[in-house]
């Protein structure tokens, strides 16, 4: 069974990967929505997570942000992603971390 500690490790790895990608975009002056979305998809792809479409992945990522905004915790967000996407818990945790780092870094405290 995957524990919260294990989920946190996957979330942390995703957050770090996304943050590095965002830093590169910002320093290059290319932090528009499309470039940010492309970077998010790239981080997922590097982990072996294939999104059905960019729009669907971004929508799900924004739903993750909304869950944290409603006071949900890491496990609830990871479970929701897993249920909706049919990803395993580890990939769902990675997705949650990448989502937070990319679209709602104000919730980074909730994932670490």
SELO-274606 format. One record per residue (C-alpha): x, y, z. Coordinates in steps of 0.2 Angstrom, whole numbers, plus 5000, padded with zeros to 4 digits. Last residue first. Layout:
N
<bakol><c1>X</c1><c2>Y</c2><c3>Z</c3></bakol>
...
! end
This chain:
112
<bakol><c1>5026</c1><c2>5094</c2><c3>5008</c3></bakol>
<bakol><c1>5010</c1><c2>5095</c2><c3>4998</c3></bakol>
<bakol><c1>4999</c1><c2>5107</c2><c3>5008</c3></bakol>
<bakol><c1>5014</c1><c2>5119</c2><c3>5009</c3></bakol>
<bakol><c1>5015</c1><c2>5120</c2><c3>4990</c3></bakol>
<bakol><c1>4997</c1><c2>5127</c2><c3>4990</c3></bakol>
<bakol><c1>5002</c1><c2>5145</c2><c3>4985</c3></bakol>
<bakol><c1>5011</c1><c2>5137</c2><c3>4970</c3></bakol>
<bakol><c1>4995</c1><c2>5135</c2><c3>4961</c3></bakol>
<bakol><c1>4997</c1><c2>5132</c2><c3>4942</c3></bakol>
<bakol><c1>5014</c1><c2>5124</c2><c3>4939</c3></bakol>
<bakol><c1>5020</c1><c2>5119</c2><c3>4956</c3></bakol>
<bakol><c1>5003</c1><c2>5113</c2><c3>4962</c3></bakol>
<bakol><c1>4999</c1><c2>5104</c2><c3>4946</c3></bakol>
<bakol><c1>5016</c1><c2>5095</c2><c3>4945</c3></bakol>
<bakol><c1>5014</c1><c2>5089</c2><c3>4963</c3></bakol>
<bakol><c1>4996</c1><c2>5083</c2><c3>4960</c3></bakol>
<bakol><c1>5002</c1><c2>5074</c2><c3>4944</c3></bakol>
<bakol><c1>5016</c1><c2>5066</c2><c3>4954</c3></bakol>
<bakol><c1>5004</c1><c2>5060</c2><c3>4967</c3></bakol>
<bakol><c1>4993</c1><c2>5053</c2><c3>4953</c3></bakol>
<bakol><c1>5007</c1><c2>5044</c2><c3>4945</c3></bakol>
<bakol><c1>5011</c1><c2>5036</c2><c3>4962</c3></bakol>
<bakol><c1>4992</c1><c2>5033</c2><c3>4966</c3></bakol>
<bakol><c1>4990</c1><c2>5024</c2><c3>4949</c3></bakol>
<bakol><c1>4982</c1><c2>5033</c2><c3>4935</c3></bakol>
<bakol><c1>4963</c1><c2>5030</c2><c3>4932</c3></bakol>
<bakol><c1>4961</c1><c2>5048</c2><c3>4927</c3></bakol>
<bakol><c1>4946</c1><c2>5053</c2><c3>4938</c3></bakol>
<bakol><c1>4949</c1><c2>5040</c2><c3>4952</c3></bakol>
<bakol><c1>4968</c1><c2>5043</c2><c3>4953</c3></bakol>
<bakol><c1>4966</c1><c2>5062</c2><c3>4952</c3></bakol>
<bakol><c1>4953</c1><c2>5062</c2><c3>4966</c3></bakol>
<bakol><c1>4964</c1><c2>5050</c2><c3>4976</c3></bakol>
<bakol><c1>4979</c1><c2>5062</c2><c3>4974</c3></bakol>
<bakol><c1>4969</c1><c2>5077</c2><c3>4979</c3></bakol>
<bakol><c1>4961</c1><c2>5068</c2><c3>4995</c3></bakol>
<bakol><c1>4978</c1><c2>5061</c2><c3>5000</c3></bakol>
<bakol><c1>4986</c1><c2>5078</c2><c3>4998</c3></bakol>
<bakol><c1>4973</c1><c2>5087</c2><c3>5009</c3></bakol>
<bakol><c1>4957</c1><c2>5096</c2><c3>5005</c3></bakol>
<bakol><c1>4954</c1><c2>5114</c2><c3>5011</c3></bakol>
<bakol><c1>4943</c1><c2>5120</c2><c3>4997</c3></bakol>
<bakol><c1>4957</c1><c2>5129</c2><c3>4989</c3></bakol>
<bakol><c1>4967</c1><c2>5113</c2><c3>4989</c3></bakol>
<bakol><c1>4953</c1><c2>5105</c2><c3>4979</c3></bakol>
<bakol><c1>4952</c1><c2>5120</c2><c3>4967</c3></bakol>
<bakol><c1>4971</c1><c2>5118</c2><c3>4964</c3></bakol>
<bakol><c1>4968</c1><c2>5100</c2><c3>4959</c3></bakol>
<bakol><c1>4954</c1><c2>5105</c2><c3>4948</c3></bakol>
<bakol><c1>4966</c1><c2>5117</c2><c3>4939</c3></bakol>
<bakol><c1>4977</c1><c2>5102</c2><c3>4936</c3></bakol>
<bakol><c1>4962</c1><c2>5092</c2><c3>4929</c3></bakol>
<bakol><c1>4958</c1><c2>5106</c2><c3>4917</c3></bakol>
<bakol><c1>4976</c1><c2>5107</c2><c3>4912</c3></bakol>
<bakol><c1>4977</c1><c2>5089</c2><c3>4908</c3></bakol>
<bakol><c1>4961</c1><c2>5089</c2><c3>4899</c3></bakol>
<bakol><c1>4966</c1><c2>5104</c2><c3>4888</c3></bakol>
<bakol><c1>4983</c1><c2>5097</c2><c3>4885</c3></bakol>
<bakol><c1>4975</c1><c2>5081</c2><c3>4878</c3></bakol>
<bakol><c1>4973</c1><c2>5063</c2><c3>4883</c3></bakol>
<bakol><c1>4988</c1><c2>5065</c2><c3>4895</c3></bakol>
<bakol><c1>5002</c1><c2>5053</c2><c3>4894</c3></bakol>
<bakol><c1>5011</c1><c2>5050</c2><c3>4910</c3></bakol>
<bakol><c1>5029</c1><c2>5043</c2><c3>4908</c3></bakol>
<bakol><c1>5037</c1><c2>5054</c2><c3>4920</c3></bakol>
<bakol><c1>5045</c1><c2>5064</c2><c3>4906</c3></bakol>
<bakol><c1>5028</c1><c2>5065</c2><c3>4899</c3></bakol>
<bakol><c1>5021</c1><c2>5073</c2><c3>4914</c3></bakol>
<bakol><c1>5035</c1><c2>5086</c2><c3>4915</c3></bakol>
<bakol><c1>5032</c1><c2>5090</c2><c3>4896</c3></bakol>
<bakol><c1>5013</c1><c2>5092</c2><c3>4899</c3></bakol>
<bakol><c1>5017</c1><c2>5105</c2><c3>4912</c3></bakol>
<bakol><c1>5030</c1><c2>5114</c2><c3>4901</c3></bakol>
<bakol><c1>5017</c1><c2>5114</c2><c3>4887</c3></bakol>
<bakol><c1>5004</c1><c2>5122</c2><c3>4898</c3></bakol>
<bakol><c1>5016</c1><c2>5135</c2><c3>4904</c3></bakol>
<bakol><c1>5021</c1><c2>5139</c2><c3>4886</c3></bakol>
<bakol><c1>5003</c1><c2>5141</c2><c3>4881</c3></bakol>
<bakol><c1>4999</c1><c2>5151</c2><c3>4896</c3></bakol>
<bakol><c1>5013</c1><c2>5164</c2><c3>4894</c3></bakol>
<bakol><c1>5029</c1><c2>5162</c2><c3>4904</c3></bakol>
<bakol><c1>5041</c1><c2>5165</c2><c3>4889</c3></bakol>
<bakol><c1>5053</c1><c2>5178</c2><c3>4896</c3></bakol>
<bakol><c1>5068</c1><c2>5166</c2><c3>4895</c3></bakol>
<bakol><c1>5070</c1><c2>5168</c2><c3>4914</c3></bakol>
<bakol><c1>5051</c1><c2>5165</c2><c3>4916</c3></bakol>
<bakol><c1>5052</c1><c2>5149</c2><c3>4906</c3></bakol>
<bakol><c1>5067</c1><c2>5142</c2><c3>4914</c3></bakol>
<bakol><c1>5060</c1><c2>5145</c2><c3>4931</c3></bakol>
<bakol><c1>5044</c1><c2>5137</c2><c3>4926</c3></bakol>
<bakol><c1>5054</c1><c2>5121</c2><c3>4920</c3></bakol>
<bakol><c1>5063</c1><c2>5121</c2><c3>4937</c3></bakol>
<bakol><c1>5048</c1><c2>5123</c2><c3>4947</c3></bakol>
<bakol><c1>5039</c1><c2>5109</c2><c3>4937</c3></bakol>
<bakol><c1>5053</c1><c2>5096</c2><c3>4941</c3></bakol>
<bakol><c1>5054</c1><c2>5101</c2><c3>4959</c3></bakol>
<bakol><c1>5035</c1><c2>5100</c2><c3>4961</c3></bakol>
<bakol><c1>5035</c1><c2>5083</c2><c3>4952</c3></bakol>
<bakol><c1>5049</c1><c2>5076</c2><c3>4963</c3></bakol>
<bakol><c1>5040</c1><c2>5083</c2><c3>4979</c3></bakol>
<bakol><c1>5024</c1><c2>5075</c2><c3>4974</c3></bakol>
<bakol><c1>5032</c1><c2>5058</c2><c3>4971</c3></bakol>
<bakol><c1>5041</c1><c2>5059</c2><c3>4988</c3></bakol>
<bakol><c1>5025</c1><c2>5065</c2><c3>4997</c3></bakol>
<bakol><c1>5015</c1><c2>5050</c2><c3>4990</c3></bakol>
<bakol><c1>5028</c1><c2>5039</c2><c3>4998</c3></bakol>
<bakol><c1>5027</c1><c2>5047</c2><c3>5014</c3></bakol>
<bakol><c1>5008</c1><c2>5047</c2><c3>5013</c3></bakol>
<bakol><c1>5009</c1><c2>5028</c2><c3>5011</c3></bakol>
<bakol><c1>5006</c1><c2>5017</c2><c3>4996</c3></bakol>
<bakol><c1>5000</c1><c2>5000</c2><c3>5000</c3></bakol>
! end
